């Protein structure tokens, strides 16, 4: 499993999508997601999702791979057993 900080895209209906970068634009990455992804948190203030992804999920442009320790440094206790 891999952990990522991903950009978010706020839709007109106020829903929030996992996003990726395409050139200068932030676009929805929903069509590129595989099954088995867990959303650990949505941080609207920081403009990101924290995801736990299976190895079958390739990182998208703009995603930052993180370790469990790095995530817990920002969000204490989010990932248990680390």
ABEGO torsion letter per residue (X at the ends): XBBBBBBBBBBAAGBBBBBBBBEABBBBAAAABBBGBBBABBBAAAGBBBBBBBAABBBBBGBBBBBAAAAAAABBGABBGX
